[in-house]
Amino acid sequence: MIARSPAFLNPLKDRELDLRGNKIAVIENLASTQNQFDSIDISDNEIRKLECLAVLPRLKMLLLSNNRINRIADGLGRAFPNIETLVLTNNQLTTLKELEPLAGMPSITMLSLNDNLVTKQPNYRAFLISMLPKLKTLDYKKVKPVEREAAEAKYRVGNMSNKAQKPTNTFEPGAGSAAPAAPPKAGPTQEQIAQIKQAIAGAASFEEVEKLEKALKAGDYDYIAQHLAAQKGGKDTAPAASEEATEADAAPASEADDTDMVTDEQPAPTPMAPAEPAPAGAPSAEQAEPTAAMDTG
């Protein structure tokens, strides 16, 4: 569309691009103009938001009358760093809050917001005059020095221009990426590689190996070091446990040995007294037996 649209020198001897009445809904692809125009007329369209992703330092005049604009994007000062004339006549801006992003374009000298409901707000002129330090004409009425002094004394909003200077994702033709690329994450050291190998070699289950692999992919080398320390701690405590078990097993055995020793230690038999000699003339047991037999007979 831009290539088919008329371009000419306007009465101010500025090179102008005419995009009027094309039912444009979104401001886009202005980078294709290659910054060759001083003025762009996008009036009589269906635009709802004033925004621009291109950077057009040459542009001094932007005409947006008879659209449906009810929002203004932040960061337009980067897209239009040298804009002087902005015409937003007959749009749908209603509150002073919606005009705050205009503070990002301090180079504006002429602004028109006629036929917007916002012009009915109290202190509307003072608000804009205090916000735009170079503004000379507002709604085709000259800004007088007395009016500026009163507006600046009332609002003291010199800091509002700083608010609009926050970085944006504005695209500048031929420029590199606005955001610097994050530095690549450092790989593991030789010591960490050795720890990883030890941890995987000492893994006791497949789930444990999977956890170690996830930690390695995420670069969480602290987890691997802690896991390895836990593995070493488990090995150190195993011998101690076995020693305690051995001592526990040995204790009953020693008690049994002591019992056996007590049982084996029986008292020695008491020596019997020697038999008294038989009196003289008394028959012996063998001699007494035949005598007893004879008496029985």
Buried (B, 14 or more C-beta within 10 A) or exposed (E): EBEEBEBEEEEEEBBBBBBBEBEBEEBEEBBEBEBEBBBBBBBBBEBBBBBBBBBBEBBBBBBBBBBEBBEBBBBBBBBBBEBBBBBBBBBBBBEBEBBBBBBBBBBBBBBBBBBBEBBEBEEBBBBBBBBBBEBBBBBEEEBEEEBBEBBBEEBEBEEBBEEBBEEBEBBBEEEEEEEEEEEEEEEBEEEBEEBBEBBBEBBEEEEBEEBBEEBBEEBEBEBBBEBBEEBEEEEEEEEEEEEEEEEEEEEEEEEEEEEEEEEEEEEEEEEEEEEEEEEEEEEEEEEEEEEEEEEEE
